[in-house]
Amino acid sequence: MTSLSLQGKANILMVIVTMFWGLSYTFMVMGLESLEAFNVVALRCLIAFIIAGLIFLPKMLRVNIKTILYASIQGFLLFTIFALSLLGLKTTSAGNAGFILSLTVVLVPIMTSFIEKRLPSRAVSFAVVATMIGITVLTLKESLTFQTGDLLVAIAAVCYSIYLILNSKFTKNVESISYGVYQLGIAGLFGAVFTVMFESPMFPSNSSSWIAVLGLGIICTAFCFIAQAVVQQYTSPTHTGLIFSLEPIFAALFAMIFLGEGLTAQLVIGGAFILIGNTVAQLEQFIAMKKIPAPNHSETTL
């Protein structure tokens, strides 16, 4: 009963994490009002790195070369994901961006199938078709063209999928906390370098931008990273994936509340197709796990 209670609490905390990730799209739009994209990435990641680094300082000091190498690869991918998302938000809505980035739920099993040289399952194939219909409905304009921002966020989704696949391999060989925190530092470093090269480095100039940057750094990155690291010890990857499917819904909801984005038929229909695709991709794993018998009768099963 205790383990079930722990998993229930873990799932609730994961919903809160997912809610804050949905809120991050609103913060990103707010941050872009006075800052350039690379500047926002630099501030977001460096703030998160400092906070998480201080909390996990003993682990940070016991790092090895392999951890730094893996963290550097993942940190560059994180920088790319954040930067492309911000650049995309200049020409697409926060609601659209949330749904497009959720493509990762479908892309990961597709990429894994290619790596393992096997065909995707029927459930994943259905999920791909549903998701692509959703993306088309969501992003195609009256002139039959796609917004540049939609394409940039879609590329970010591909990068995020690669990041997740590498993450599952890298975390088997390194201490996961220090590895994750150093990623934030590397991403922030890349953000700072690109800011100096292509933008004018600056701090937020108004309260709205400060709220956005601090919200991104403290809540949407440092807190979410620490919470996820704790939560995933007490819940299954399939439950985590199903909960993550809520992220685009939160993104669209917060965009309506704080940014005044409308709930269009295009967003509802396109988002529904993507959400169905995401859910089907995750439910296949959930059903497969339910068929695996429990090791003994004394354990509480899901």
Secondary structure, DSSP 8 states (H G I E B T S, - for coil): -HHHHHHHHHHHHHHHHHHHHHHHHHHHHHHTTTS-HHHHHHHHHHHHHHHHHHHTHHHHHT--HHHHHHHHHHHHHHHHHHHHHHHHTTTS-HHHHHHHHTTHHHHHHHHHHHHTT----HHHHHHHHHHHHHHHHHHB-TTS-B-HHHHHHHHHHHHHHHHHHHHHHHTTTS-HHHHHHHHHHHHHHHHHHHHHHHS------SHHHHHHHHIIIIIIIIIHHHHHHHHTTTS-HHHHHHHHTTHHHHHHHHHHHHH-----HHHHHHHHHHHHHHHHHHHHHHHHHHTS--SSTTS---
